[in-house]
Amino acid sequence: MTATTAPETSAPATPEDLLKEESARYALLRRIAPTLRHHLAGAMQPIGMVSAIMERRLQAAQPDLAVLRDNSKSISTLSRSAASASMNLITWVAPKDNGAVSIHEGVEECVGMLSTDLAFRGFTVTNHITPSDMATSVFALRSVFTGALIALTDAAPVPAAITISCEAVDGRSRVLISVSSEPGAAAAEDPRAYRKLEWNDVLALARAEQVGLVHAADRAEMVFTAALNADVTV
């Protein structure tokens, strides 16, 4: 293990620390911007499909009004769903609050956000975290866990397998990410969007969110403050 930050002994942030944090948040947002755009487009796609079908049916000599009425209801339902999904995606950029999320659901969300990009780059992900009452800050998880996952995969030879696990330790949640490259793996290409994420970036985020972080070339261990009694949101 090569670096660590301990939240329980962290000193007040200096101006230099704040600049590093701001730089790290920008770098993380630039890296996830393409996948945010992909998920936004995915939320809107069903609306366009139903609209196209409805338009063709309207061109019939005698349109079936009952079917068109159902199509109209579907568009309304899909629009509400897309709006909700879009608002949730926007909170990755500008969180409206710092609520709690279960470790299981929060990690699933972060992995799901990056799953397509990771698959294209030659990574497979196995998540061993099971549903439980363990919860933590949703913003801390999105920032530090996502940052650590990107930093690890940026430096790992591909193809490789990613394993994620979690355990409760002294009222906190310890999350472990490990990367195991396959025989004959080669250095990964530079990220297609922006630059690689460095461990200094992730450490700056961990200090800001008071998350314990220890990392090596093939693993990262994070200790999140538990929020077991909080109102858990996704």
N, C-alpha and C positions, 0 to 999 in steps of 0.2 A: 504494500500500500504506500502511496506516495504523498498524499495531502489530506489534511483534515481541518475542520472548523467545528468548534464546540459551542453550541448556542447558549448553554448555561453560563459561559464565562465571556461571552462576546462583549467587547467594549462599545461605547457609543460610536456611531458611524462618523468618520471624518469626511471632509469635502471630497477627498480623493476616493474614498469608498463609495460615495454617492455617485461620482462620475463613472466609476467602474460598473456600478449596478445599472445605471442608465444605459451605458454602452452594451452591457450584457443583455438587457431586456430588448434593446433594439435588434441586436444580432439574432436573438431567439425568434423574435417576430418576423424578421426577414426570412429566416429559415422555414418557418411554418406557414408563411404567406401563401405559397403555392397550394398547400394542402387545404388551407382555409378556403381558398378560391374554389378548389375542387369540390369540397363539401357543400359550399353555397350553391354551386351549379347543380349538384346532385339533388339538393332540396327543391330546386325549381323545376327540374326536368319533368316530373310527373304532371305538373300543371300544363306544360307545353304539349305533352302527349295527348292529354284529355281534350285540350282546346283544339288540337288538330283533328281529332276524331269527331268532335262536336261540329266543327266547321264543315267537314265532309257530309255529315248527316243533314246539316241545314241546306245543303245543295240538292237534296232529293226532291223529287216532284211533290211528294206528300210526306214531309218530315214527321217522324214519330215523336209527338210531343212528350209522351211519357218517358221515353228514353232520353230525350233532350233535357227533361227536367232532372232526371237522375244524373246526367252528365254535369249539369249546372250545380247540383248539390255536391258532386265529387270535387269540382273545382273549388267550391267554397271550403270544403273540408281540407283539401290539399293546401290551399292558400294559408289557412290557419296553422297547419302543421309546418309549412315552409317558413312562415313568419316566426314561429316559436324556435325552430331549428336555427334560423338566421340570428335571432337575438342571442341564443346561447353561444353561437360561434363568435359573435362580436364581443362577448365577455372575455374571450381569450385575449383580445386587444385592450379592452377597457373594462375591467370588472366593476360591476355596480356595487358589489359588496364582497366581503371575504368570508363567505359562509363555509360550512363544513361539508365534507363529502366522505362517504365510506371509502376506505383504502381500495377495496375490491372494485367499486364502480369508478372511482377516480382513475385508477391505473388502466382499467378497461377503456375509458374515454381517451386517455392520452395515447395508448397503444393503437386504438382505433383511428385516431387522428393521423398517425404516421404509418399505418399498416401498408397502404398501397405503395408509398415511397420506399419503405423498407423492403418490401417484396421485390420491387423493381431493382433494388440495389443488391439483392442476393442474400437477404436475411430472412430467417424463419423465427417466429416468436412463440414461445411456450410460457403461458402465464399460470403459475401454480397458486396464485392468491385466491382463496375461497371466500365466499360471502361471510361477513362477521360484523360485529358492532364496532370494530376499530374505525375511527374516523380522524380526519385531520383537515387543515385549511385547504380548500380547493385551489386557491391561488398558489400556495406553496407547492402543492403536488404538480400543478400544471407547469410551474416555472422550473423547479429543481429536478423533478423526475424526468420531465420531457427534455430538459437541457442535458441531463446526464445520459439519457438514452441516445440523443443525437451525438454527443461528444464521443461516447463509446463506439458507435457505429461509424463515425467519421474516421476513426483511427484504426478500426479493425480490418484485417484481411477478409475478403469474401471469396466464396460463400461461407456463411457462419450461422450458428444457432444462438439465439438469445433466450435466456431463461430468467424469469422473474419470480421472486418469492417474497414472503413477508412473515414477520413474527412480532408478537407483542413483548416488549422488554421494559419493565419498570414504568408502566403507564405511557409508554411511547410506542410508536410503530416503526420497526426496522425493515426497510425495503431493500432488497438486494437485486441488482441486475448483473448477470454474468454473460460473457460472450465467448463462445467456443468455435474457433475457425476449423473448417474441414480440411482434410489433407489436400495439398495442392492449391490452397487459397492464395490469392494475390492481393496486392494493395488495392483498396477501393479507389475509384475515381473521385476527383474533386466534386463536391456538391454542385448540382446544376444551378442552384439559386444561392447567390451571395457567397459567403466564405464558410470554411469549416468552423465549427464551434469548438473553442478551446476550453480546457479545464479551468483556466482563470475566469472565464465567463461564468461557468457553472458555480465556481466557488463564490463569486460575487453575488449571485442569486441566492445561494445557500446562506450566506451571511445576512443578506437582507431579510430573508424569510425565517431566519433562526432555525435552520435545518442542519443537523450534523451530517457531514459528508466525508467519506474516506474513499479514495479511488486508486485504481491501478490500471494497467494497460487493458486488462480483460474483465474488469469488474468495478462496480460502484456500489457503495453501501450508504444509504441515507437513513437518518433517524428523524422522524417527523413527530412533533408534539401532538399527542392524542387529544381529540375533542370528543370524548365518549358521550358527554352529556349534551352536546350541541344538537340543534335542529339540523339534521343531515339533508343536504340538497344535492342534486346531480347537476 
